[in-house]
Amino acid sequence: MRLQKTGSSHVLQALKMVSPGWQGEMHGRLPELILQSNRFIAGSIRNPWDWYVSVWAYGCDGKGALYDRLTGSRKILGHGYRKSLVHGMSNFLHEFRRSRLKWREVYSDSSSPDLFRRWLSFVMDPENSRSLGENFYRSTLKQFAGLYTYRYCRLFHRTVTHLYDGSVSNKEALLRLDKQLNIVQHMMLVENLTDGILELLERTGINTDKEMRWKIKEMERTNPSSRNRDTAFYYDRQTVELVMQRDALIVDKYGYKPPEI
């Protein structure tokens, strides 16, 4: 399963080398047919502080669905009119009023910590959740969790009803449901991605020889951004704490540490 900016393209390229097969929607949920099967399910995860820098820097390069959504031209179609005229018109009015200038400004320089911090504060503000798309604004998670945690739950949980029905109002409730609903059997950490891929192949019974393992170890990064500074460069104490609070599920579950400021 492919969570954006967590090395999933790199994992996919490695898997294609040893086991060509069907590829579904790039960052979509698994079809119910697979969820009901005995397929082995794997995913990848990344340090949340690094994830936000990566998503932002990728946008500074003019790339990524989030960048396109926030800075692109206003759209008349595709707001869900057929499902609900009221909902569709509401989405259209929001789209019409949406400011693109503030987003374009914060995406203007991938070497600027100040612009990153402003971008992060915008992304973390529940008032901007509708602009971020992906139905984030409809979820109660917007009040206490970050976009990264929302994407994580929407992709890796067996169902998504709890994200929208008001039953999850705090991070403690979300943690309990993650333990019940998370479908990933093997999670690969970006910080140790090669070992995670090789372990995945071993656990699924895919045999690889020494030469293939060497090729996987020597693979170049896939879809990197152009930033050339480490994660800590972009943060101050306030923004470190912001990610710590709003993405606590991922921080605590995978033992991630904040950058040293």
C-alpha positions in Angstrom: 0.0 0.0 0.0 1.4 3.3 -1.1 1.3 6.2 1.4 2.6 9.4 -0.3 6.2 10.4 0.3 7.1 7.3 2.3 9.4 5.6 -0.2 6.5 3.6 -1.8 7.7 4.3 -5.4 11.1 3.0 -4.4 9.5 -0.1 -2.9 7.4 -0.6 -6.0 10.5 -0.5 -8.3 12.3 -3.0 -6.1 9.3 -5.4 -6.2 9.0 -5.1 -10.0 12.6 -6.4 -10.3 11.7 -9.6 -8.6 8.0 -10.1 -8.9 6.2 -8.3 -11.8 2.5 -8.0 -11.1 -0.7 -5.9 -11.1 -0.5 -2.3 -9.8 -3.7 -0.7 -8.5 -4.5 3.0 -7.9 -1.3 4.8 -6.9 -2.3 6.0 -3.4 -5.7 4.4 -3.1 -7.2 2.0 -0.7 -7.2 -1.7 -1.4 -10.3 -3.2 -3.1 -12.6 -5.1 -0.9 -11.8 -8.3 -2.7 -8.2 -8.1 -1.5 -9.2 -7.0 2.0 -11.3 -10.1 2.3 -8.5 -12.4 1.0 -5.4 -13.8 2.7 -3.1 -11.5 0.8 0.0 -10.3 2.7 -0.3 -6.5 3.2 2.7 -4.2 3.5 3.1 -0.5 3.8 5.8 2.1 4.5 6.1 4.9 7.0 8.4 7.9 7.5 9.4 10.2 10.4 6.6 12.7 10.6 8.9 15.8 10.9 10.8 14.7 7.8 7.5 13.8 6.0 6.2 17.3 6.2 9.5 18.8 4.9 9.5 16.3 2.0 5.9 17.0 1.0 6.5 20.8 1.1 9.9 20.7 -0.7 8.3 18.5 -3.4 5.7 21.2 -3.9 8.4 23.8 -4.0 9.6 21.9 -7.1 6.2 22.3 -8.6 5.2 18.7 -8.0 2.6 16.7 -6.1 -1.1 16.5 -5.9 -1.3 18.7 -2.8 0.7 21.4 -4.5 -1.5 21.3 -7.5 -4.6 21.5 -5.4 -3.5 24.4 -3.4 -1.9 26.5 -6.1 -3.7 25.5 -9.3 -6.5 27.3 -11.1 -10.0 27.2 -9.7 -12.2 24.4 -11.0 -15.9 24.6 -11.9 -16.5 20.9 -12.3 -15.8 17.9 -10.0 -17.3 19.2 -6.8 -19.8 16.3 -6.3 -22.9 18.0 -7.7 -24.4 14.6 -8.7 -24.2 13.1 -5.2 -25.5 16.3 -3.5 -26.3 19.6 -5.1 -26.0 21.4 -1.8 -22.7 19.7 -1.0 -21.5 20.4 -4.6 -22.4 24.1 -4.4 -20.7 24.4 -1.1 -17.5 23.0 -2.5 -17.8 25.3 -5.5 -18.2 28.4 -3.3 -15.2 27.4 -1.2 -13.2 26.8 -4.4 -14.2 30.2 -5.7 -13.1 32.0 -2.5 -9.9 29.9 -2.1 -6.8 32.0 -1.9 -3.9 30.7 -4.1 -1.5 33.5 -3.4 -0.6 32.6 0.2 0.1 29.0 -0.9 2.2 30.0 -3.9 4.2 32.2 -1.6 5.0 29.5 0.9 6.0 27.1 -1.9 8.4 29.7 -3.5 11.7 28.7 -1.9 12.7 25.2 -0.6 15.7 26.7 1.2 13.6 28.9 3.5 12.8 27.7 7.0 10.4 30.6 7.5 8.4 29.6 4.4 8.2 26.0 5.6 7.1 27.0 9.0 4.3 29.2 7.6 3.3 26.4 5.2 3.2 23.9 8.1 1.0 26.2 10.2 -1.4 26.6 7.3 -1.6 22.8 6.8 -2.1 22.1 10.5 -4.9 24.7 10.8 -8.3 23.0 10.8 -9.7 26.1 9.1 -7.7 25.2 6.0 -8.7 21.5 6.0 -11.2 22.0 3.1 -8.5 23.5 0.9 -6.3 20.4 1.5 -8.9 18.2 -0.2 -9.3 14.4 0.3 -12.4 15.0 2.4 -10.2 16.0 5.4 -12.6 18.8 6.3 -15.3 16.2 6.8 -13.3 14.2 9.4 -13.2 15.0 13.1 -9.5 14.2 12.9 -8.9 17.7 11.5 -9.4 19.1 15.0 -6.6 17.1 16.7 -4.5 15.3 14.0 -2.4 16.3 11.1 -2.8 15.6 7.4 -0.2 12.8 7.6 -2.1 11.0 10.3 -5.3 11.4 8.4 -3.8 9.9 5.2 -2.3 7.1 7.2 -5.6 6.1 8.8 -7.6 6.5 5.5 -5.2 4.2 3.7 -4.2 1.6 6.3 -7.5 1.1 8.3 -9.9 -1.6 7.2 -12.8 0.8 7.1 -13.0 4.6 7.1 -16.4 5.2 8.6 -15.0 6.2 11.9 -13.1 9.0 10.3 -16.3 10.8 9.4 -19.1 9.7 11.7 -17.9 11.7 14.8 -16.9 8.7 16.8 -13.3 9.7 17.0 -12.8 12.9 18.9 -9.3 12.6 20.4 -6.0 10.9 19.8 -6.6 8.3 22.5 -9.7 7.0 20.7 -7.8 7.1 17.4 -5.1 5.0 18.9 -7.5 2.3 20.1 -9.2 2.1 16.7 -5.8 1.9 15.0 -5.0 -1.2 17.0 -8.3 -2.7 15.9 -8.5 -1.6 12.3 -4.9 -1.4 10.9 -4.4 -4.0 8.2 -0.7 -3.7 7.6 1.2 -6.8 8.4 4.7 -5.5 7.5 5.5 -1.8 7.9 8.7 -0.6 6.2 10.4 2.4 7.7 11.9 4.9 5.2 14.9 5.3 7.4 15.7 1.6 6.9 13.9 1.0 3.7 16.3 -1.5 2.0 16.3 -3.9 5.0 12.5 -3.5 5.1 12.2 -4.5 1.4 14.5 -7.5 1.8 12.6 -8.6 4.9 9.3 -8.3 3.0 10.6 -10.5 0.2 11.7 -13.1 2.8 8.4 -13.0 4.7 6.4 -13.5 1.5 8.5 -16.4 0.3 10.0 -14.6 -2.7 13.5 -16.0 -3.2 16.3 -13.6 -4.3 19.9 -14.4 -5.1 22.9 -12.4 -3.9 23.1 -10.4 -7.2 19.4 -9.3 -6.9 19.8 -8.3 -3.2 22.9 -6.2 -4.3 20.8 -4.5 -7.0 18.1 -3.7 -4.5 20.7 -2.3 -2.1 22.3 -0.1 -4.8 19.0 1.4 -6.1 18.9 5.2 -6.3 16.2 7.1 -4.5 12.9 7.5 -6.4 11.1 10.9 -6.7 13.4 12.9 -4.4 12.8 16.7 -3.8 15.5 19.2 -4.5 16.1 20.3 -0.9 19.7 19.9 0.3 19.4 20.6 4.0 18.5 18.2 6.8 15.2 18.2 8.6 16.3 20.1 11.7 17.2 23.1 9.6 13.5 23.8 8.9 12.1 23.5 12.3 11.9 25.7 15.5 10.6 24.6 18.9 7.0 25.6 18.1 6.8 23.7 14.9 8.5 20.6 16.4 5.8 20.6 19.1 3.1 21.1 16.5 4.0 17.9 14.7 4.5 16.1 18.0 1.0 16.8 19.1 -0.9 16.4 15.9 0.9 13.3 14.6 1.2 11.6 18.0 -0.2 8.4 16.7 2.7 7.8 14.2 5.3 9.3 16.5 4.4 7.1 19.4 3.6 3.9 17.5 6.9 3.8 15.5 9.1 5.5 18.1 10.1 8.5 16.0 12.2 11.2 17.6 11.9 14.9 16.8 14.8 16.7 15.2 17.3 18.3 17.6 16.9 22.1 17.5 
